[in-house]
Amino acid sequence: MKAISVFPREPNSVHLAELPMPKVTDVPNGRGVLIKIIRVGVDGTDKEINAGEYGGAPPGYDFLTIGHESFGKVVEIGPNVRDLAVGDYVVLTVRRPGGSIYDQIGTYDMTTDETYYERGINLRHGYLTEYVVDDPEYIVKVPPGLKQLGVLLEPISIAEKGIYQAYEIQRRLKVWRPQRAAVLGAGPLGLIATFLLRLRGFDVTTLARTRPPTFNAELAEAVSARYVSTQDMPMKDASARYGPWDLIFEATGNSQATFEALEILARNGILIVTGISAAGRQVSISGDMINLGLVLGNKVMFGTVNANREYFEMGVQDVALAEQLWPGWLARFLTHPVKGLENYAEMMRLLTEEKKAIKVYVEVAEE
């Protein structure tokens, strides 16, 4: 069985490997679900793993099959599977449980273990292959009417989790009625956060460096968000004009932008950090002003990574709602298809060189 893989920590080692065909009996207690992979999205994580920045091979292998944004179809189920049937369209979650108490209660995305397990990222093979098998706990059904968009549910789940956790944290205030939000970055995750915040009624300003007109700016404005280039209007000026922002969603991986956002966050505001900054980068910040604002303004900053099935299920509901409000909007994300696992070199080229790509994805098989 073909699989797009890398040798972890070895730069530019992407290649086509062979994996054994999985079986439903690979999962104990009759709970195996065999899934034919149809489509897999790829993103900066896959690019960084191929660059040798991180990643780990599963036990018994010297390579890691990449790809964590899945979409497939159930082809066989074990005797004790109740909520899935042959023919169902599904996506699979990414994180797998370790040993902490959070892992044991199903919030494995909040693990306190030093070692973590993520399909396609660390110590577990991913989805850029022909078939996978897994337990129903990690499989989420996608309605047939949303099958074209199923491959977007993994990145959507990340933004769902961040926004949901923000509301959970702000329960400390007893009354929190946020109205204005800023999204830093207009890549796939930033645009996803933009539409999710618009669904929740926020006045949204999406900030990115690139000047309009761009396709990304057009997408933001199509859901009635405001697109601002920070080349024309620095973040502080944008805050003075369109803020104050009760919620800021960071999706840049730029630590300088993150700390600037803390300075302009509204009183009782919350900053969601999702980007991963390059190790060793030095930035200049107004430390005293940030500290003063945090203390006197009751501000919160928190980081979030990955998502459990709860947030994938939220994503399915919000995708359905978005299709009613803005028909076809999410489908416009799917900008750069790659046909077949054999074309892994083209997949990686698009990830690294195609600046206009919103979502690169691999068509693994026909439905």
Phi, psi and omega in degrees: 000126184287150179204132174280121190222168174225162167266107188307139179072006176252108186301141175056045182256013182302137183200171177263118181250177177242132173242151174292148178294124180286159180229153179300334180286353176293337177260128186290166173064028176067023185253019180285142175231118179267127186237129172276122181282128180256317188210141179223126174277150176233155185210195181300329178299314179296321178297316182291323177296318178293334176282357177084015185284328177196186182111151179215142180281147176296156178306135179090358180233152172256004177230161178238124171283125185268184180095113182236000180253093194258160166202131182203191184224134180290129179244343178199145178229153176284168185293341182253022175266124187250325191259005177231152181222157175303132181101346178294141170273139187214160164237159179244143176287176188251308184287143176238150190290148171253225187248356184286167180297328179292323176296321186286340180258013175092358177258055184293345175284355179246024186302149172257003178292144174293321179266130179234158185237119180225128180293126179084359184232308185211116171068007174217135178296149181263206195250001177279065180209184188273321180218150172223159175232145180200174177276146179304337178305330186252018185236130183239129180287146176240124179302143181307326181292346180248013187298329179296333186258358185303325183293346179271354188291332178294306176298327176298321181298328179295313179291322177304313182297314181301314182292318179298315180295327177300315179294322177298315180296319185284359171299341176302336185274352183069312176232116176221112181238075183293145182236325185243140179223151172239143174243124179264111182109137180238030169282190182306312182292321178297318179291325176296314177299323179301311183289326179293322178289325175295321176302328182270008172089008180288147162280115191247132171247120178258121184250134177209163182288321189293135179282141173287161007276133172222163178296321179298317178296321179297319179296317179298314182290336180293340176254023177064031168268166180257125179259129181230128173275127180286350171290329181265329182218102179305159186304319180296319179293320179296323178294318180297327183273320188245354181264204000289153185263121179286332181220133174236129180251112182269126180220043183246329189075013181255109185294331177299314179296325180298313182287328174297323179296323178299324181296325188257001178297140180295159171302139185063018181275171182222136181247122179260121181252120180241341183280150177253121182276151178296135181295139175089354180291133177260134179230157178253125182228159175271077188304314182295319180293321179296314180299316179299316180294321178298315184288306185284337183259003180052043183273158180229139172230131178216154178257154180216142181219140174055182185200147174268183189297333179305319184280332171296319179295321174300320180299319178301315180296317183286329174296317178299319179293319179298324179294330176285319184280319184227072185305131177082355184297312182293328179298335180290344175296329189280076192271328190226089177281149174235129185269112171087150180294334182296338183267039182296329180294320177293321176303312182289326178298315179298320180297323187265335189244334187274098185289339183270359182288132169270303179226118170270134180213153182255124172278098185284320184207161173287151180290000000 
